[in-house]
Amino acid sequence: MEQNFQTSFIPKKPIINERAVSARPVSIFLIGSIFILFVALLATGGLYFYKGIVTKNIADMENTLTLAENRFEPSKIAELQILDKRLRASSEILSKHIAITPVFNALEQLTMKSVRYTKFSYILGTDKNATVDIKMSGQAVGYRSVALQSDLLAGNKNLIDPVFSNLTLDNSGNVLFDLEFSVNPDFVNYKQNLLIQS
């Protein structure tokens, strides 16, 4: 009996070292930290480039501003500033100016033919919105004319509290009187009268 021996020492099957691969679980903290690192790197790079762009824009704007400043003439700017101050001063003076002519116009329209005025004076208030106080003296044909004249003056909204006083008769039988009233400051404001007329 013959035995079969294998005379070759080369194995017929390939030798494979099989390793046992164990799967490690990936932690959520690892994924989160990698994501945060990636976002931080992107943000740093973006901010670096943004800083360069902003610096360039600032330099361009400074150049444009310098060119614009050089276009204006300093002497012209000084002249315009002086003109501006003058215009502001004239506007302030105009807003405080009083024109008494509207009072004369109102008296012309409201005065009866049987009444005449002999004296006229006015006192301006010190405040901006102070009334103008007017004192007058006059002569009327009779007491009835004084009463009717009082009613006419009281009917005008711009003449405040007209008061007739010191009623006396002269040698001719005419009634002498004193008249006092105030005037609304807007009624005698020169600036507002100009606006109304135009």
N, CA, C and O of each residue as an XYZ file, in Angstrom:
792
protein
N       0.764     -1.146      0.000
C       0.000      0.000      0.000
C       0.831      1.247      0.000
O       1.746      1.482      0.789
N       0.449      1.953     -0.889
C       1.229      3.161     -1.046
C       0.506      4.322     -0.408
O      -0.720      4.413     -0.469
N       1.224      5.159      0.171
C       0.628      6.349      0.826
C       0.884      7.558     -0.051
O       1.962      7.728     -0.621
N      -0.118      8.373     -0.138
C       0.042      9.611     -0.907
C       0.517     10.714      0.030
O      -0.163     11.156      0.956
N       1.667     11.096     -0.269
C       2.198     12.233      0.505
C       2.316     13.419     -0.409
O       2.581     13.315     -1.607
N       2.124     14.455      0.166
C       2.249     15.692     -0.596
C       3.665     16.173     -0.447
O       4.178     16.358      0.657
N       4.273     16.367     -1.572
C       5.660     16.751     -1.527
C       5.856     18.247     -1.634
O       6.980     18.708     -1.434
N       4.887     18.996     -1.922
C       5.036     20.444     -2.064
C       4.658     21.120     -0.731
O       3.673     20.795     -0.067
N       5.488     22.043     -0.417
C       5.219     22.790      0.833
C       4.486     24.116      0.581
O       4.199     24.856      1.522
N       4.197     24.399     -0.637
C       3.484     25.641     -0.952
C       2.005     25.374     -0.755
O       1.449     24.465     -1.372
N       1.390     26.123      0.063
C      -0.018     25.848      0.326
C      -0.850     26.216     -0.904
O      -0.535     27.142     -1.652
N      -1.851     25.499     -1.063
C      -2.735     25.711     -2.197
C      -3.712     26.862     -1.915
O      -4.192     27.509     -2.845
N      -3.987     27.102     -0.704
C      -4.881     28.197     -0.330
C      -4.038     29.379      0.111
O      -3.022     29.225      0.790
N      -4.470     30.531     -0.282
C      -3.706     31.699      0.167
C      -3.877     31.891      1.659
O      -4.926     31.622      2.244
N      -2.797     32.369      2.242
C      -2.830     32.611      3.679
C      -3.328     34.042      3.887
O      -2.696     34.996      3.434
N      -4.424     34.180      4.550
C      -5.008     35.487      4.810
C      -5.082     35.663      6.307
O      -5.652     34.860      7.046
N      -4.478     36.750      6.706
C      -4.593     37.070      8.132
C      -5.912     37.830      8.316
O      -6.064     38.981      7.908
N      -6.752     37.203      8.881
C      -8.036     37.855      9.139
C      -7.955     38.539     10.482
O      -7.635     37.961     11.520
N      -8.264     39.792     10.381
C      -8.292     40.575     11.612
C      -9.748     40.809     11.966
O     -10.626     40.888     11.107
N      -9.948     40.907     13.160
C     -11.294     41.207     13.621
C     -11.418     42.731     13.712
O     -10.786     43.367     14.556
N     -12.225     43.293     12.847
C     -12.427     44.739     12.829
C     -13.621     45.043     13.724
O     -14.744     44.576     13.534
N     -13.294     45.846     14.693
C     -14.394     46.218     15.585
C     -14.863     47.627     15.202
O     -14.036     48.530     15.076
N     -16.114     47.821     15.022
C     -16.677     49.132     14.654
C     -16.808     49.974     15.915
O     -17.461     49.601     16.890
N     -16.143     51.148     15.845
C     -16.240     52.064     16.989
C     -17.408     53.008     16.740
O     -17.575     53.489     15.619
N     -18.178     53.271     17.704
C     -19.263     54.239     17.509
C     -18.672     55.656     17.477
O     -17.787     55.984     18.267
N     -19.181     56.504     16.538
C     -18.720     57.876     16.406
C     -19.554     58.733     17.365
O     -20.784     58.705     17.352
N     -18.849     59.478     18.178
C     -19.522     60.296     19.188
C     -20.123     61.546     18.542
O     -19.560     62.105     17.601
N     -21.259     61.968     19.056
C     -21.909     63.192     18.561
C     -21.076     64.412     18.923
O     -21.116     65.413     18.208
N     -20.330     64.353     20.009
C     -19.451     65.458     20.401
C     -18.324     65.629     19.397
O     -17.924     66.757     19.109
N     -17.801     64.523     18.855
C     -16.758     64.585     17.843
C     -17.285     65.253     16.578
O     -16.620     66.113     16.001
N     -18.462     64.861     16.155
C     -19.066     65.457     14.957
C     -19.321     66.947     15.190
O     -19.033     67.771     14.322
N     -19.858     67.288     16.354
C     -20.135     68.688     16.681
C     -18.863     69.524     16.726
O     -18.844     70.642     16.212
N     -17.809     69.005     17.326
C     -16.568     69.774     17.423
C     -15.917     69.952     16.050
O     -15.333     71.000     15.775
N     -16.014     68.932     15.182
C     -15.483     69.066     13.823
C     -16.280     70.130     13.054
O     -15.705     70.943     12.330
N     -17.595     70.114     13.219
C     -18.441     71.112     12.555
C     -18.110     72.522     13.045
O     -17.997     73.447     12.241
N     -17.957     72.687     14.344
C     -17.626     74.000     14.911
C     -16.262     74.460     14.424
O     -16.093     75.635     14.099
N     -15.292     73.566     14.365
C     -13.965     73.904     13.853
C     -14.048     74.361     12.405
O     -13.423     75.350     12.024
N     -14.818     73.643     11.602
C     -14.978     73.991     10.194
C     -15.636     75.367     10.034
O     -15.194     76.180      9.222
N     -16.693     75.622     10.814
C     -17.388     76.907     10.752
C     -16.463     78.036     11.214
O     -16.466     79.115     10.620
N     -15.681     77.802     12.255
C     -14.762     78.829     12.758
C     -13.696     79.149     11.724
O     -13.343     80.315     11.546
N     -13.176     78.135     11.038
C     -12.183     78.376      9.991
C     -12.780     79.167      8.829
O     -12.145     80.079      8.301
N     -14.009     78.811      8.431
C     -14.664     79.559      7.355
C     -14.927     81.004      7.770
O     -14.709     81.925      6.983
N     -15.395     81.208      8.999
C     -15.688     82.563      9.478
C     -14.414     83.397      9.558
O     -14.426     84.573      9.193
N     -13.331     82.818     10.023
C     -12.066     83.541     10.120
C     -11.583     83.960      8.738
O     -11.158     85.097      8.537
N     -11.650     83.040      7.798
C     -11.241     83.360      6.430
C     -12.133     84.437      5.820
O     -11.645     85.355      5.161
N     -13.455     84.320      6.045
C     -14.388     85.312      5.518
C     -14.153     86.688      6.113
O     -14.181     87.690      5.398
N     -13.919     86.742      7.428
C     -13.659     88.024      8.076
C     -12.351     88.638      7.589
O     -12.254     89.858      7.452
N     -11.364     87.824      7.333
C     -10.091     88.332      6.837
C     -10.289     89.014      5.479
O      -9.799     90.120      5.250
N     -11.015     88.336      4.584
C     -11.253     88.910      3.263
C     -12.181     90.129      3.353
O     -11.992     91.105      2.627
N     -13.182     90.076      4.242
C     -14.098     91.206      4.415
C     -13.354     92.437      4.936
O     -13.638     93.561      4.523
N     -12.397     92.218      5.849
C     -11.605     93.325      6.376
C     -10.808     93.983      5.252
O     -10.695     95.207      5.202
N     -10.270     93.190      4.371
C      -9.525     93.736      3.238
C     -10.412     94.548      2.322
O     -10.009     95.609      1.845
N     -11.628     94.058      2.068
C     -12.554     94.774      1.197
C     -12.970     96.102      1.838
O     -13.006     97.135      1.169
N     -13.285     96.067      3.139
C     -13.714     97.282      3.845
C     -12.578     98.304      3.878
O     -12.813     99.495      3.677
N     -11.370     97.856      4.124
C     -10.218     98.767      4.146
C     -10.034     99.428      2.790
O      -9.731    100.619      2.714
N     -10.213     98.672      1.733
C     -10.077     99.220      0.382
C     -11.196    100.223      0.108
O     -10.948    101.278     -0.476
N     -12.424     99.907      0.522
C     -13.549    100.833      0.317
C     -13.343    102.138      1.081
O     -13.649    103.212      0.563
N     -12.829    102.055      2.302
C     -12.569    103.262      3.096
C     -11.525    104.131      2.415
O     -11.665    105.353      2.358
N     -10.488    103.505      1.903
C      -9.446    104.264      1.206
C     -10.016    104.939     -0.044
O      -9.694    106.093     -0.326
N     -10.859    104.226     -0.791
C     -11.477    104.806     -1.989
C     -12.385    105.982     -1.623
O     -12.385    107.010     -2.299
N     -13.159    105.820     -0.547
C     -14.061    106.897     -0.120
C     -13.284    108.116      0.371
O     -13.703    109.249      0.131
N     -12.172    107.903      1.047
C     -11.344    109.027      1.496
C     -10.793    109.790      0.295
O     -10.746    111.020      0.303
N     -10.380    109.062     -0.730
C      -9.889    109.722     -1.938
C     -10.994    110.529     -2.620
O     -10.763    111.650     -3.072
N     -12.192    109.954     -2.690
C     -13.324    110.652     -3.297
C     -13.680    111.899     -2.504
O     -13.955    112.949     -3.086
N     -13.675    111.792     -1.167
C     -13.981    112.937     -0.307
C     -12.940    114.039     -0.464
O     -13.280    115.222     -0.504
N     -11.675    113.646     -0.553
C     -10.617    114.637     -0.739
C     -10.785    115.361     -2.072
O     -10.605    116.576     -2.148
N     -11.129    114.618     -3.117
C     -11.364    115.242     -4.421
C     -12.557    116.194     -4.365
O     -12.517    117.277     -4.948
N     -13.616    115.790     -3.665
C     -14.810    116.642     -3.557
C     -14.498    117.908     -2.764
O     -14.959    118.990     -3.128
N     -13.728    117.791     -1.693
C     -13.352    118.962     -0.896
C     -12.510    119.932     -1.720
O     -12.646    121.148     -1.582
N     -11.658    119.407     -2.559
C     -10.797    120.264     -3.365
C     -11.574    120.994     -4.461
O     -11.115    122.020     -4.965
N     -12.743    120.475     -4.831
C     -13.545    121.123     -5.864
C     -14.168    122.419     -5.362
O     -14.357    123.356     -6.138
N     -14.491    122.482     -4.066
C     -15.111    123.684     -3.503
C     -14.047    124.724     -3.195
O     -12.925    124.416     -2.792
N     -14.446    125.951     -3.401
C     -13.529    127.046     -3.116
C     -13.750    127.499     -1.668
O     -14.876    127.831     -1.298
N     -12.710    127.518     -0.853
C     -12.880    127.931      0.551
C     -13.414    129.355      0.696
O     -14.170    129.639      1.625
N     -13.029    130.250     -0.208
C     -13.526    131.627     -0.116
C     -15.032    131.686     -0.394
O     -15.750    132.476      0.217
N     -15.498    130.851     -1.312
C     -16.927    130.808     -1.625
C     -17.713    130.249     -0.436
O     -18.804    130.729     -0.129
N     -17.162    129.247      0.223
C     -17.821    128.667      1.394
C     -17.929    129.699      2.505
O     -18.977    129.805      3.141
N     -16.881    130.456      2.750
C     -16.915    131.502      3.785
C     -17.951    132.564      3.430
O     -18.664    133.051      4.307
N     -18.038    132.923      2.164
C     -19.007    133.920      1.718
C     -20.433    133.418      1.925
O     -21.304    134.178      2.349
N     -20.676    132.136      1.625
C     -22.007    131.552      1.811
C     -22.375    131.444      3.287
O     -23.545    131.587      3.641
N     -21.394    131.194      4.150
C     -21.671    131.149      5.585
C     -22.084    132.523      6.107
O     -22.997    132.623      6.927
N     -21.432    133.565      5.646
C     -21.796    134.932      6.051
C     -23.209    135.257      5.559
O     -24.005    135.844      6.293
N     -23.515    134.879      4.325
C     -24.850    135.107      3.784
C     -25.904    134.358      4.593
O     -26.985    134.889      4.849
N     -25.595    133.136      4.993
C     -26.526    132.348      5.804
C     -26.805    133.042      7.139
O     -27.954    133.097      7.579
N     -25.769    133.570      7.781
C     -25.960    134.284      9.056
C     -26.834    135.516      8.854
O     -27.691    135.807      9.688
N     -26.630    136.229      7.777
C     -27.432    137.424      7.507
C     -28.897    137.061      7.265
O     -29.803    137.736      7.754
N     -29.118    135.986      6.505
C     -30.494    135.558      6.233
C     -31.210    135.125      7.509
O     -32.387    135.433      7.700
N     -30.500    134.414      8.377
C     -31.109    133.998      9.652
C     -31.441    135.209     10.518
O     -32.510    135.259     11.128
N     -30.543    136.177     10.576
C     -30.788    137.383     11.381
C     -31.971    138.170     10.821
O     -32.813    138.646     11.583
N     -32.041    138.308      9.502
C     -33.163    139.055      8.909
C     -34.478    138.320      9.123
O     -35.509    138.956      9.341
N     -34.459    137.000      9.064
C     -35.674    136.225      9.315
C     -36.148    136.401     10.755
O     -37.348    136.510     11.007
N     -35.216    136.431     11.692
C     -35.572    136.626     13.091
C     -36.145    138.028     13.315
O     -37.133    138.189     14.033
N     -35.532    139.031     12.709
C     -36.034    140.406     12.837
C     -37.421    140.520     12.216
O     -38.310    141.158     12.781
N     -37.604    139.902     11.056
C     -38.884    139.959     10.369
C     -39.989    139.287     11.183
O     -41.120    139.772     11.212
N     -39.667    138.175     11.845
C     -40.694    137.479     12.624
C     -41.128    138.271     13.848
O     -42.237    138.067     14.342
N     -40.283    139.173     14.356
C     -40.624    139.979     15.533
C     -41.150    141.363     15.170
O     -41.563    142.109     16.058
N     -41.144    141.722     13.893
C     -41.534    143.062     13.475
C     -43.044    143.239     13.595
O     -43.815    142.338     13.265
N     -43.451    144.400     14.065
C     -44.864    144.726     14.243
C     -45.255    145.780     13.209
O     -44.549    146.771     13.019
N     -46.377    145.554     12.550
C     -46.925    146.531     11.603
C     -48.279    146.975     12.155
O     -49.197    146.164     12.279
N     -48.400    148.232     12.478
C     -49.610    148.757     13.101
C     -50.681    149.126     12.071
O     -51.818    149.418     12.441
N     -50.327    149.115     10.788
C     -51.269    149.515      9.732
C     -52.542    148.673      9.692
O     -53.587    149.226      9.349
N     -52.536    147.367     10.020
C     -53.810    146.632     10.032
C     -54.817    147.206     11.044
O     -56.028    147.109     10.843
N     -54.308    147.801     12.127
C     -55.207    148.421     13.105
C     -55.876    149.638     12.472
O     -57.078    149.841     12.640
N     -55.097    150.456     11.737
C     -55.668    151.626     11.070
C     -56.700    151.204     10.023
O     -57.741    151.843      9.876
N     -56.402    150.121      9.295
C     -57.358    149.636      8.295
C     -58.649    149.174      8.956
O     -59.739    149.459      8.461
N     -58.527    148.460     10.075
C     -59.727    147.997     10.785
C     -60.525    149.175     11.317
O     -61.752    149.182     11.217
N     -59.848    150.180     11.884
C     -60.551    151.358     12.404
C     -61.230    152.135     11.280
O     -62.319    152.678     11.465
N     -60.586    152.187     10.115
C     -61.174    152.884      8.971
C     -62.484    152.219      8.550
O     -63.454    152.898      8.214
N     -62.500    150.891      8.572
C     -63.696    150.173      8.143
C     -64.798    150.196      9.205
O     -65.983    150.168      8.872
N     -64.406    150.247     10.489
C     -65.385    150.127     11.563
C     -65.888    151.466     12.110
O     -66.923    151.502     12.776
N     -65.189    152.549     11.847
C     -65.559    153.837     12.437
C     -66.724    154.464     11.671
O     -66.715    154.557     10.444
N     -67.722    154.887     12.442
C     -68.890    155.543     11.846
C     -68.548    156.988     11.457
O     -67.572    157.563     11.939
N     -69.364    157.547     10.586
C     -69.113    158.914     10.119
C     -69.370    159.937     11.219
O     -68.887    161.066     11.135
N     -70.114    159.564     12.235
C     -70.419    160.508     13.310
C     -69.372    160.459     14.429
O     -69.537    161.111     15.460
N     -68.297    159.687     14.227
C     -67.241    159.547     15.236
C     -65.908    159.905     14.588
O     -65.643    159.556     13.437
N     -65.075    160.610     15.354
C     -63.718    160.887     14.870
C     -62.740    160.742     16.038
O     -63.094    160.927     17.203
N     -61.507    160.406     15.687
C     -60.486    160.179     16.718
C     -59.511    161.340     16.704
O     -59.126    161.833     15.644
N     -59.109    161.779     17.913
C     -58.215    162.932     18.013
C     -56.813    162.557     18.488
O     -55.852    163.267     18.191
N     -56.685    161.460     19.217
C     -55.377    161.022     19.700
C     -55.253    159.511     19.521
O     -56.234    158.771     19.596
N     -54.021    159.081     19.282
C     -53.759    157.644     19.104
C     -52.377    157.334     19.677
O     -51.402    158.011     19.351
N     -52.292    156.317     20.524
C     -50.992    155.841     21.023
C     -51.090    154.341     21.258
O     -52.168    153.803     21.511
N     -49.956    153.688     21.171
C     -49.954    152.240     21.421
C     -48.706    151.858     22.200
O     -47.682    152.538     22.145
N     -48.817    150.753     22.928
C     -47.716    150.224     23.739
C     -47.534    148.762     23.342
O     -48.479    147.975     23.383
N     -46.320    148.412     22.963
C     -46.018    147.022     22.591
C     -45.640    146.234     23.834
O     -44.902    146.723     24.690
N     -46.143    145.025     23.925
C     -45.759    144.141     25.029
C     -44.326    143.684     24.868
O     -43.770    143.736     23.771
N     -43.728    143.239     25.955
C     -42.317    142.824     25.908
C     -42.158    141.389     25.426
O     -41.130    141.056     24.836
N     -43.133    140.542     25.657
C     -43.038    139.145     25.216
C     -43.351    139.041     23.733
O     -43.905    139.954     23.120
N     -42.975    137.889     23.178
C     -43.221    137.659     21.751
C     -44.728    137.588     21.480
O     -45.199    138.110     20.470
N     -45.475    136.954     22.365
C     -46.909    136.791     22.169
C     -47.730    137.808     22.953
O     -48.930    137.611     23.139
N     -47.111    138.888     23.413
C     -47.832    139.905     24.175
C     -48.717    140.712     23.243
O     -48.397    140.905     22.070
N     -49.826    141.176     23.777
C     -50.741    141.965     22.973
C     -50.225    143.390     22.819
O     -49.337    143.833     23.547
N     -50.797    144.083     21.865
C     -50.495    145.495     21.640
C     -51.649    146.276     22.265
O     -52.805    146.092     21.884
N     -51.337    147.145     23.223
C     -52.357    147.947     23.903
C     -52.470    149.298     23.218
O     -51.474    149.997     23.031
N     -53.693    149.659     22.845
C     -53.939    150.904     22.122
C     -54.829    151.809     22.975
O     -55.825    151.369     23.550
N     -54.438    153.093     23.040
C     -55.218    154.119     23.746
C     -55.530    155.225     22.750
O     -54.657    155.709     22.030
N     -56.802    155.609     22.733
C     -57.245    156.638     21.792
C     -58.178    157.613     22.507
O     -58.776    157.290     23.534
N     -58.284    158.780     21.953
C     -59.287    159.761     22.377
C     -60.069    160.151     21.143
O     -59.552    160.100     20.028
N     -61.333    160.547     21.347
C     -62.137    160.902     20.189
C     -63.330    161.759     20.548
O     -63.521    162.180     21.689
N     -64.129    161.997     19.511
C     -65.297    162.847     19.644
C     -66.425    162.216     18.841
O     -66.208    161.762     17.718
N     -67.634    162.183     19.409
C     -68.800    161.627     18.720
C     -69.944    162.634     18.778
O     -69.971    163.519     19.634
N     -70.891    162.480     17.847
C     -72.008    163.405     17.756
C     -72.925    163.266     18.960
O     -73.504    164.263     19.392
N     -73.079    162.098     19.506
C     -73.936    161.892     20.669
C     -73.604    160.569     21.342
O     -72.747    159.802     20.901
N     -74.345    160.336     22.462
C     -74.101    159.084     23.200
C     -74.515    157.864     22.374
O     -73.924    156.791     22.499
N     -75.511    158.034     21.550
C     -75.947    156.917     20.706
C     -74.823    156.507     19.747
O     -74.605    155.316     19.525
N     -74.121    157.470     19.188
C     -72.994    157.167     18.286
C     -71.895    156.414     19.022
O     -71.284    155.508     18.456
N     -71.636    156.773     20.271
C     -70.616    156.082     21.065
C     -71.039    154.628     21.314
O     -70.220    153.714     21.224
N     -72.332    154.423     21.630
C     -72.828    153.067     21.889
C     -72.748    152.201     20.633
O     -72.325    151.047     20.696
N     -73.154    152.759     19.496
C     -73.080    151.998     18.242
C     -71.624    151.705     17.860
O     -71.301    150.619     17.379
N     -70.765    152.686     18.082
C     -69.344    152.479     17.773
C     -68.756    151.390     18.667
O     -67.936    150.591     18.214
N     -69.164    151.355     19.912
C     -68.697    150.312     20.834
C     -69.123    148.928     20.347
O     -68.343    147.978     20.412
N     -70.355    148.817     19.863
C     -70.831    147.533     19.340
C     -70.048    147.111     18.101
O     -69.717    145.935     17.948
N     -69.752    148.056     17.223
C     -68.988    147.724     16.010
C     -67.574    147.237     16.351
O     -67.092    146.260     15.779
N     -66.922    147.925     17.283
C     -65.561    147.519     17.650
C     -65.557    146.175     18.379
O     -64.636    145.377     18.207
N     -66.579    145.926     19.188
C     -66.656    144.654     19.922
C     -66.892    143.481     18.973
O     -66.558    142.343     19.303
N     -67.462    143.746     17.807
C     -67.724    142.670     16.844
C     -66.499    142.208     16.081
O     -66.545    141.173     15.415
N     -65.402    142.950     16.160
C     -64.182    142.557     15.445
C     -63.355    141.653     16.352
O     -63.051    142.024     17.485
N     -62.990    140.473     15.862
C     -62.260    139.488     16.689
C     -60.817    139.907     16.971
O     -60.212    139.418     17.924
N     -60.260    140.799     16.162
C     -58.864    141.208     16.362
C     -58.713    142.325     17.389
O     -57.622    142.537     17.918
N     -59.777    143.025     17.668
C     -59.762    144.090     18.670
C     -60.328    143.508     19.960
O     -61.510    143.172     20.029
N     -59.485    143.390     20.976
C     -59.859    142.688     22.199
C     -60.293    143.697     23.265
O     -59.556    144.626     23.595
N     -61.492    143.499     23.790
C     -62.056    144.275     24.905
C     -61.995    145.791     24.691
O     -61.307    146.479     25.445
N     -62.692    146.326     23.690
C     -62.724    147.785     23.555
C     -63.570    148.398     24.682
O     -64.705    147.981     24.916
N     -63.001    149.390     25.373
C     -63.671    150.028     26.501
C     -63.663    151.543     26.277
O     -62.610    152.162     26.128
N     -64.877    152.123     26.257
C     -65.018    153.575     26.168
C     -65.117    154.113     27.597
O     -65.840    153.558     28.424
N     -64.386    155.195     27.882
C     -64.406    155.769     29.236
C     -64.307    157.296     29.161
O     -64.113    157.865     28.087
N     -64.444    157.947     30.322
C     -64.355    159.411     30.440
C     -65.277    160.131     29.460
O     -64.854    161.057     28.768
N     -66.528    159.707     29.403
C     -67.489    160.333     28.496
C     -67.901    161.696     29.073
O     -68.436    161.783     30.178
N     -67.642    162.736     28.309
C     -68.018    164.101     28.711
C     -68.533    164.870     27.502
O     -68.224    164.542     26.357
N     -69.327    165.901     27.783
C     -69.850    166.745     26.708
C     -68.961    167.980     26.561
O     -68.524    168.560     27.555
N     -68.698    168.377     25.318
C     -67.951    169.631     25.105
C     -68.956    170.780     24.941
O     -70.159    170.571     25.097
N     -68.484    171.961     24.637
C     -69.346    173.135     24.521
C     -70.329    173.034     23.358
O     -71.392    173.652     23.390
N     -69.978    172.253     22.327
C     -70.841    172.116     21.150
C     -71.875    171.015     21.323
O     -72.725    170.841     20.450
N     -71.834    170.276     22.405
C     -72.771    169.177     22.630
C     -72.255    167.842     22.118
O     -72.988    166.854     22.145
N     -71.029    167.788     21.658
C     -70.416    166.526     21.219
C     -69.887    165.777     22.436
O     -69.550    166.378     23.456
N     -69.819    164.450     22.309
C     -69.350    163.608     23.411
C     -67.854    163.346     23.210
O     -67.435    162.837     22.171
N     -67.072    163.698     24.206
C     -65.638    163.379     24.189
C     -65.448    162.054     24.923
O     -66.119    161.794     25.922
N     -64.552    161.235     24.439
C     -64.358    159.904     25.052
C     -62.907    159.473     24.944
O     -62.130    159.976     24.132
N     -62.583    158.519     25.799
C     -61.301    157.795     25.702
C     -61.634    156.355     25.356
O     -62.633    155.807     25.823
N     -60.793    155.750     24.537
C     -61.017    154.366     24.108
C     -59.735    153.580     24.320
O     -58.650    154.023     23.942
N     -59.870    152.413     24.928
C     -58.733    151.511     25.120
C     -59.131    150.115     24.654
O     -60.242    149.650     24.906
N     -58.205    149.463     23.974
C     -58.397    148.054     23.597
C     -57.037    147.432     23.309
O     -56.031    148.127     23.167
N     -57.034    146.127     23.228
C     -55.820    145.380     22.896
C     -55.991    144.762     21.520
O     -57.105    144.594     21.025
N     -54.866    144.429     20.918
C     -54.882    143.831     19.578
C     -54.154    142.497     19.630
O     -53.096    142.364     20.246
N     -54.735    141.536     18.980
C     -54.117    140.220     18.870
C     -52.744    140.371     18.200
O     -52.650    141.016     17.157
N     -51.661    139.784     18.782
C     -50.324    139.951     18.182
C     -50.213    139.414     16.763
O     -49.429    139.934     15.969
N     -50.979    138.389     16.432
C     -50.923    137.855     15.067
C     -51.500    138.851     14.060
O     -51.113    138.859     12.891
N     -52.416    139.679     14.518
C     -53.058    140.661     13.640
C     -52.072    141.740     13.192
O     -52.202    142.275     12.091
N     -51.095    142.061     14.030
C     -50.131    143.108     13.695
C     -48.745    142.553     13.356
O     -47.796    143.324     13.209
N     -48.613    141.227     13.229
C     -47.342    140.615     12.875
C     -47.051    140.899     11.398
O     -47.834    140.535     10.520
N     -45.942    141.538     11.145
C     -45.593    141.970      9.783
C     -45.441    140.785      8.832
O     -45.900    140.835      7.691
N     -44.800    139.729      9.305
C     -44.546    138.566      8.454
C     -45.860    137.914      8.032
O     -46.029    137.557      6.866
N     -46.790    137.756      8.975
C     -48.072    137.138      8.628
C     -48.898    138.032      7.714
O     -49.628    137.534      6.857
N     -48.790    139.340      7.886
C     -49.503    140.258      6.991
C     -48.959    140.178      5.576
O     -49.714    140.285      4.609
N     -47.646    139.989      5.450
C     -47.070    139.813      4.106
C     -47.585    138.534      3.457
O     -47.885    138.517      2.263
N     -47.688    137.462      4.244
C     -48.168    136.196      3.697
C     -49.625    136.311      3.277
O     -50.021    135.725      2.269
N     -50.431    137.054      4.027
C     -51.842    137.216      3.703
C     -51.999    138.024      2.415
O     -52.857    137.717      1.587
N     -51.170    139.055      2.249
C     -51.276    139.924      1.083
C     -50.793    139.251     -0.191
O     -51.260    139.579     -1.281
N     -49.848    138.298     -0.061
C     -49.326    137.674     -1.291
C     -50.073    136.440     -1.679
O     -49.747    135.812     -2.686
